[in-house]
Amino acid sequence: MKSLGIVRRVDPVGRIVLPKELRRLFNLESENDSVEIFVDEDKIILKKYIPACIFCGSADDIIEYEGQKICKACAEKIGKKTN
């Protein structure tokens, strides 16, 4: 893991501000962009959230079915197996 030498304080409600350079680097410039949060032992890891199919992991042609993300190809496969 590479240190960028950037330190940010946590505000009273637990927020931090990501520097503009990082937001540009990870294409997080829209207010609709989201970040996933992971924990690995003593590390907090932020990753740009890209919705993907729960079955195959593809991020192409995603639809939502009963609150879950699924790609159209997997939806078609499931439809064929239930017939």
C-alpha positions as CSV (number, residue, x, y, z in Angstrom):
1,M,0.0,0.0,0.0
2,K,1.4,3.4,-1.0
3,S,1.2,6.4,1.4
4,L,0.4,9.7,-0.2
5,G,1.3,11.7,2.9
6,I,-2.2,13.2,3.1
7,V,-3.7,13.6,6.5
8,R,-7.4,14.6,7.1
9,R,-9.2,15.2,10.4
10,V,-12.5,13.5,11.1
11,D,-15.2,16.1,11.9
12,P,-17.6,15.8,14.8
13,V,-20.1,13.7,12.8
14,G,-17.4,11.3,11.4
15,R,-16.8,12.8,8.0
16,I,-13.6,13.2,6.1
17,V,-13.0,15.2,2.9
18,L,-11.2,13.3,0.1
19,P,-8.7,15.7,-1.6
20,K,-9.7,16.9,-5.1
21,E,-6.7,15.1,-6.6
22,L,-7.9,11.8,-5.3
23,R,-11.5,12.4,-6.5
24,R,-10.2,13.2,-10.0
25,L,-7.9,10.2,-10.0
26,F,-10.7,7.8,-9.1
27,N,-13.4,9.7,-11.2
28,L,-15.4,10.6,-8.1
29,E,-16.4,14.0,-9.3
30,S,-20.2,13.6,-9.6
31,E,-22.5,13.9,-6.6
32,N,-24.0,10.6,-7.7
33,D,-20.7,8.7,-7.3
34,S,-20.5,6.3,-4.3
35,V,-17.7,4.7,-2.4
36,E,-17.6,1.2,-0.8
37,I,-16.0,0.9,2.6
38,F,-14.0,-2.2,3.6
39,V,-12.1,-3.1,6.7
40,D,-9.0,-5.2,6.7
41,E,-7.6,-5.7,10.2
42,D,-6.5,-2.2,11.2
43,K,-7.1,-0.6,7.8
44,I,-10.1,1.2,6.3
45,I,-10.2,0.8,2.6
46,L,-12.3,3.0,0.2
47,K,-13.2,1.8,-3.3
48,K,-15.3,3.5,-5.9
49,Y,-18.6,1.7,-6.0
50,I,-19.5,0.1,-9.3
51,P,-22.7,-1.9,-9.2
52,A,-22.1,-5.4,-10.4
53,C,-24.1,-8.6,-10.9
54,I,-24.3,-10.7,-7.7
55,F,-23.8,-13.9,-9.8
56,C,-21.0,-13.2,-12.3
57,G,-19.6,-9.8,-11.2
58,S,-20.2,-8.2,-14.5
59,A,-20.9,-4.4,-14.5
60,D,-22.5,-4.4,-17.9
61,D,-26.3,-4.2,-18.5
62,I,-27.2,-4.2,-14.8
63,I,-30.8,-4.4,-13.7
64,E,-32.2,-4.5,-10.2
65,Y,-34.4,-7.4,-9.2
66,E,-35.9,-7.5,-5.7
67,G,-33.2,-5.2,-4.4
68,Q,-30.3,-7.1,-6.0
69,K,-28.1,-6.2,-8.9
70,I,-28.1,-8.7,-11.7
71,C,-26.9,-8.5,-15.3
72,K,-29.3,-9.2,-18.2
73,A,-27.3,-12.3,-19.3
74,C,-27.7,-14.0,-15.8
75,A,-31.4,-13.0,-15.7
76,E,-31.9,-14.7,-19.0
77,K,-30.1,-17.8,-17.8
78,I,-32.2,-17.9,-14.6
79,G,-35.4,-17.5,-16.7
80,K,-34.4,-20.4,-18.9
81,K,-33.8,-22.7,-15.9
82,T,-37.1,-22.0,-14.3
83,N,-39.1,-22.9,-17.5
